[in-house]
C-alpha cells in the first residue's frame, strides 16, 4: 500500500517508518501541506495520514479539503494531539475517514493500516 504521511514531528515520522517497514508498505513523508501538494507522488496514494497542525499557511484539514476538492477519494486519517470538537466536525465535513488523537500506539497504527489495506 502506498501511504502519504504529512507530519512535521521527526519522532512521529520515524515511528511510522518503523511500522511501515514491518508491514511492507511504501511510505512517502512531507513536513508541510504545501510540499505535499507540489509533489506528484500524492496522486498515487492509497492512504493519507495527515497531522492537523503543520507549519506553513495550510494545516492538515486544509490539505485534506484541497485533495477532496480535486477528486482524491482514498481514505484520509487525520492525526492530532488535539481532541477538539471543532476539529472532529471539520474532519467529518471534509470527508476524513478517521480522527486519531496522539499519542498513537504502534499496535493502533498497524490496525489502522490493516483496516485500509486493499
C-alpha positions in Angstrom: 0.0 0.0 0.0 1.3 3.5 -0.8 1.0 5.7 2.2 1.5 9.5 2.2 2.2 10.9 5.7 2.2 14.6 6.3 3.8 15.3 9.6 6.3 17.8 10.9 7.5 15.9 14.0 10.6 13.8 13.2 9.8 11.3 16.1 6.4 10.6 14.7 7.8 10.1 11.2 10.4 7.7 12.5 7.7 5.7 14.3 5.6 5.4 11.1 8.7 4.5 9.1 9.4 1.6 11.5 5.8 0.5 11.3 5.6 0.5 7.5 9.0 -1.3 7.3 7.4 -4.1 9.3 4.2 -4.1 7.3 5.8 -3.9 3.9 4.0 -0.7 2.9 5.6 2.1 0.9 5.8 5.4 2.8 6.3 9.0 1.5 6.6 11.7 4.0 6.2 15.5 3.9 6.7 18.0 6.7 4.1 20.5 5.4 1.0 20.6 3.3 2.5 22.9 0.6 5.3 20.5 -0.2 2.9 17.6 -0.3 0.7 19.4 -2.8 3.7 20.2 -5.0 4.6 16.5 -5.3 3.3 14.2 -8.0 3.6 11.2 -5.6 0.5 12.2 -3.6 -1.7 11.2 -6.6 -0.6 7.6 -6.3 -1.5 7.3 -2.6 -3.7 4.5 -1.2 -4.0 6.1 2.2 -3.2 9.6 3.6 -2.2 10.1 7.2 -2.3 13.8 8.0 -1.3 15.7 11.1 -3.6 18.7 11.6 -1.1 21.2 13.0 1.5 21.8 10.3 4.0 24.6 9.6 3.1 26.9 6.7 -0.1 28.5 5.5 -2.1 25.3 5.2 -3.0 22.9 8.0 -3.8 19.3 7.6 -7.6 19.9 7.4 -6.9 22.4 4.6 -4.8 19.9 2.8 -7.5 17.2 3.0 -10.1 19.6 1.8 -8.0 20.6 -1.2 -7.3 16.9 -2.0 -11.0 16.1 -1.8 -11.9 19.1 -3.9 -9.5 17.7 -6.6 -11.2 14.3 -6.7 -9.0 12.4 -4.3 -11.2 9.7 -2.8 -8.7 7.5 -1.0 -9.0 7.2 2.8 -7.7 10.1 4.9 -6.8 9.6 8.5 -6.4 12.9 10.5 -4.0 12.7 13.4 -3.6 15.3 16.1 -2.8 15.9 19.7 -5.9 18.0 20.0 -9.2 16.2 20.8 -11.3 19.3 19.9 -15.0 19.0 18.8 -14.4 21.7 16.1 -11.6 19.7 14.5 -13.6 16.5 14.6 -16.5 18.2 13.0 -14.3 19.8 10.3 -12.7 16.4 9.7 -16.1 14.9 9.0 -17.2 17.8 6.9 -14.2 17.4 4.5 -14.6 13.6 4.2 -12.0 12.5 6.7 -12.3 8.8 7.3 -10.8 8.6 10.8 -9.7 11.0 13.5 -6.9 9.8 15.8 -5.6 11.6 18.9 -1.9 11.4 19.6 -0.1 9.6 21.0 -1.0 6.7 18.7 0.4 3.3 19.7 2.3 1.0 17.3 -0.5 -1.6 17.6 -3.1 1.1 16.8 -1.1 2.2 13.7 -0.8 -1.3 12.4 -4.5 -1.9 13.0 -5.3 1.3 11.0 -3.1 0.2 8.2 -4.6 -3.2 8.1 -8.1 -1.7 8.1 -7.4 0.3 5.0 -5.3 -2.2 3.1 -6.9 -3.1 -0.2 
